[in-house]
Structure formats: structure tokens, C-alpha cells
């Protein structure tokens, strides 16, 4: 191979390599944009769904107070009410979280498929160019892996009440048994 011909081939391969590099950077930009969009959608869903979930949990607590806890002591109502509220809130949050997780995973899987197909095509062209222009066989392993769910995720629903909660509990326990507190709107 003549020196001028070899330099031309190397130059053409370098240009194709630069194109693939630009496509790879574009893919990273798309990933960041889609991640931001999915986070925004998650935040919007949380804001939209929080009032509905609060109403549902409130309705379940109202039924508990009117039914099972109707004749319970103030201390029993406080203890069992808190336990039930924690259980209901955690169950609702976990159901909501699972639903949102599935939506996010679906969005990420679609993005991954689209970008992987494009980058695989680019790498195939690059391999072919290396073979044609330089007489080289390039071996590029397929990317592997998925996003792993954090194992450190947990709910902190059963914590100790603060000063306001303790004061409210003391007031409730000392009210006469027939006294009814007004409900918050």
C-alpha cells in the first residue's frame, strides 16, 4: 500500500470514528434529557396523586374510628390509629411507588432499545470501515447491565411523635369521653 493511499484510508476511518464518537455523545445527551423528563413526570405524578391518596387514607381512618375504634379509650385510639395510619400510608406509598417504577422502567427500556440499536449500527459501520480501509478486525463487546434498584430504600413512617404530637395526645387523653373535636377541613 502506498503511503498516500494509506494516509487517505486512515483519514477516512478517523472521520467515521469521529462520527461514531459524536453519535455516542448525542446518545448521552438524550439519556440525560430523558432522565430529566422521567424525573419531572415522577414529580408531577407525586404532586397530582398525593391529595387523592390522602383522601383515600383519611376515608379508611374515618371508617376505623367510626367502627372498630368507636368505643376504644383515647390511648387505644392514639396507639391503634397511629399503627393503622402508618400501615395504610406505607401500603399506599409502596403501591404508588411500584406503579411509577414500572412506568419509569418502561420508559428507560424503550430509550435503551432505541439508542442501543442506533449505536450498534454505528459500531457495525465502524467495524466494516476498519476491515475495508485498514484491514483490521475490530471486536467490541456488547454493553451489558441494567440500573439496579437501591437496596437502601426504606420508609420512615413509624417514628416517634414530636412535641406537637405528644401535646395533642395528652389533650386527647384528658378530654371527657363524650367530647368531640372538630375535624380539619
C-alpha positions as a printed NumPy array, in Angstrom:
array([[  0.   ,   0.   ,   0.   ],
       [  1.374,   3.403,  -0.931],
       [  1.908,   5.955,   1.823],
       [ -0.571,   8.434,   0.317],
       [ -3.222,   5.748,  -0.093],
       [ -2.69 ,   4.546,   3.499],
       [ -2.924,   8.085,   4.851],
       [ -6.192,   8.613,   2.966],
       [ -7.658,   5.409,   4.354],
       [ -6.611,   6.296,   7.888],
       [ -8.122,   9.752,   7.393],
       [-11.45 ,   8.282,   6.196],
       [-11.503,   5.84 ,   9.107],
       [-10.723,   8.673,  11.532],
       [-13.662,  10.647,  10.113],
       [-16.009,   7.668,  10.605],
       [-14.666,   7.155,  14.114],
       [-15.362,  10.829,  14.852],
       [-18.957,  10.397,  13.594],
       [-19.481,   7.442,  15.924],
       [-17.987,   9.44 ,  18.797],
       [-20.425,  12.299,  18.111],
       [-23.339,   9.825,  17.988],
       [-22.187,   8.39 ,  21.326],
       [-22.13 ,  11.873,  22.873],
       [-25.55 ,  12.585,  21.383],
       [-26.828,   9.383,  22.991],
       [-25.531,  10.527,  26.389],
       [-27.312,  13.861,  25.917],
       [-30.536,  12.049,  25.018],
       [-30.195,   9.85 ,  28.118],
       [-29.767,  12.905,  30.345],
       [-32.76 ,  14.594,  28.717],
       [-34.977,  11.534,  29.065],
       [-33.88 ,  11.062,  32.668],
       [-34.847,  14.666,  33.405],
       [-38.2  ,  14.173,  31.66 ],
       [-38.926,  11.   ,  33.628],
       [-37.984,  12.72 ,  36.893],
       [-40.263,  15.625,  36.049],
       [-43.1  ,  13.197,  35.251],
       [-42.462,  11.423,  38.571],
       [-42.596,  14.693,  40.499],
       [-45.773,  15.743,  38.668],
       [-47.384,  12.38 ,  39.459],
       [-46.447,  12.711,  43.14 ],
       [-47.949,  16.186,  43.317],
       [-51.072,  15.089,  41.466],
       [-51.611,  11.829,  43.378],
       [-50.801,  12.992,  46.935],
       [-54.2  ,  14.639,  47.596],
       [-56.081,  11.605,  46.263],
       [-54.047,   9.199,  48.391],
       [-54.548,  11.418,  51.459],
       [-58.322,  11.375,  50.877],
       [-58.34 ,   7.591,  50.494],
       [-56.303,   7.053,  53.65 ],
       [-58.436,   9.614,  55.511],
       [-61.589,   7.757,  54.492],
       [-60.144,   4.475,  55.722],
       [-59.181,   6.09 ,  59.04 ],
       [-62.664,   7.611,  59.384],
       [-64.162,   4.15 ,  58.916],
       [-61.763,   2.787,  61.533],
       [-62.717,   5.493,  64.049],
       [-66.435,   5.023,  63.408],
       [-66.195,   1.25 ,  63.555],
       [-63.51 ,  -0.739,  65.296],
       [-62.208,   2.11 ,  67.483],
       [-65.561,   3.712,  68.286],
       [-65.581,   2.627,  71.932],
       [-61.824,   2.484,  72.493],
       [-60.024,   4.593,  75.06 ],
       [-58.17 ,   7.721,  73.961],
       [-54.826,   5.963,  74.457],
       [-56.062,   2.964,  72.456],
       [-57.307,   5.218,  69.681],
       [-53.99 ,   7.035,  69.587],
       [-51.884,   3.868,  69.547],
       [-54.022,   1.838,  67.149],
       [-54.776,   4.87 ,  64.993],
       [-51.087,   5.629,  64.58 ],
       [-50.297,   1.998,  63.781],
       [-53.088,   1.8  ,  61.227],
       [-52.172,   5.175,  59.705],
       [-48.562,   4.044,  59.303],
       [-49.642,   0.772,  57.725],
       [-52.075,   2.485,  55.344],
       [-49.581,   5.186,  54.378],
       [-46.772,   2.703,  53.72 ],
       [-49.072,   0.412,  51.693],
       [-50.356,   3.341,  49.598],
       [-46.846,   4.704,  49.062],
       [-45.495,   1.296,  48.071],
       [-48.343,   0.692,  45.611],
       [-47.812,   4.155,  44.103],
       [-44.04 ,   3.63 ,  44.005],
       [-44.379,   0.269,  42.241],
       [-46.702,   1.755,  39.622],
       [-44.34 ,   4.673,  38.975],
       [-41.336,   2.311,  38.936],
       [-42.961,   0.276,  36.174],
       [-43.641,   3.419,  34.138],
       [-40.051,   4.592,  34.548],
       [-38.637,   1.187,  33.682],
       [-40.813,   1.051,  30.567],
       [-39.58 ,   4.492,  29.502],
       [-35.947,   3.588,  30.142],
       [-36.283,   0.254,  28.329],
       [-37.718,   1.973,  25.241],
       [-34.913,   4.538,  25.31 ],
       [-32.304,   1.819,  25.791],
       [-33.645,  -0.18 ,  22.845],
       [-33.694,   2.86 ,  20.577],
       [-30.21 ,   4.077,  21.489],
       [-28.679,   0.609,  21.515],
       [-29.985,  -0.074,  18.006],
       [-28.507,   3.18 ,  16.722],
       [-25.156,   2.714,  18.41 ],
       [-24.955,  -0.933,  17.329],
       [-25.475,   0.181,  13.734],
       [-22.749,   2.804,  14.153],
       [-20.347,   0.226,  15.573],
       [-21.133,  -2.191,  12.735],
       [-20.28 ,   0.544,  10.218],
       [-17.081,   1.279,  12.147],
       [-16.094,  -2.411,  12.145],
       [-16.772,  -2.635,   8.428],
       [-14.761,   0.53 ,   7.816],
       [-11.834,  -0.808,   9.849],
       [-11.878,  -4.031,   7.854],
       [-12.258,  -2.276,   4.484],
       [ -9.938,   0.679,   4.997],
       [ -7.337,  -0.662,   7.423],
       [ -7.585,  -4.438,   7.113],
       [ -8.382,  -4.761,  10.835],
       [-10.973,  -6.85 ,  12.635],
       [-12.389,  -4.777,  15.489],
       [-14.019,  -6.654,  18.327],
       [-16.279,  -4.546,  20.511],
       [-18.175,  -6.322,  23.282],
       [-21.883,  -5.644,  23.602],
       [-22.713,  -3.474,  26.604],
       [-24.326,  -5.292,  29.488],
       [-26.094,  -4.322,  32.663],
       [-29.173,  -2.581,  33.953],
       [-29.925,   0.024,  36.516],
       [-30.048,  -1.596,  39.927],
       [-32.699,  -0.66 ,  42.454],
       [-31.28 ,   0.78 ,  45.621],
       [-31.435,  -1.73 ,  48.458],
       [-31.156,   1.14 ,  50.946],
       [-34.667,   2.427,  50.168],
       [-36.943,   2.39 ,  53.223],
       [-39.907,   4.194,  54.729],
       [-39.676,   6.137,  57.956],
       [-43.352,   6.074,  58.927],
       [-43.151,   4.691,  62.445],
       [-41.007,   7.322,  64.101],
       [-41.622,   8.82 ,  67.484],
       [-44.022,  11.759,  67.558],
       [-42.568,  15.222,  68.109],
       [-43.578,  17.683,  70.801],
       [-46.738,  18.683,  68.947],
       [-47.834,  15.072,  68.665],
       [-47.172,  14.435,  72.343],
       [-49.139,  17.528,  73.344],
       [-52.058,  16.557,  71.09 ],
       [-52.05 ,  13.045,  72.567],
       [-52.11 ,  14.412,  76.123],
       [-55.054,  16.688,  75.272],
       [-56.96 ,  13.807,  73.655],
       [-56.427,  11.542,  76.679],
       [-57.682,  14.163,  79.115],
       [-60.825,  15.148,  77.217],
       [-64.09 ,  13.887,  78.656],
       [-65.213,  10.708,  76.907],
       [-68.143,  12.386,  75.15 ],
       [-66.19 ,  15.378,  73.816],
       [-65.857,  15.577,  70.066],
       [-63.088,  17.573,  68.473],
       [-63.897,  19.436,  65.27 ],
       [-62.44 ,  17.849,  62.15 ],
       [-59.963,  19.634,  59.99 ],
       [-61.276,  20.564,  56.537]])
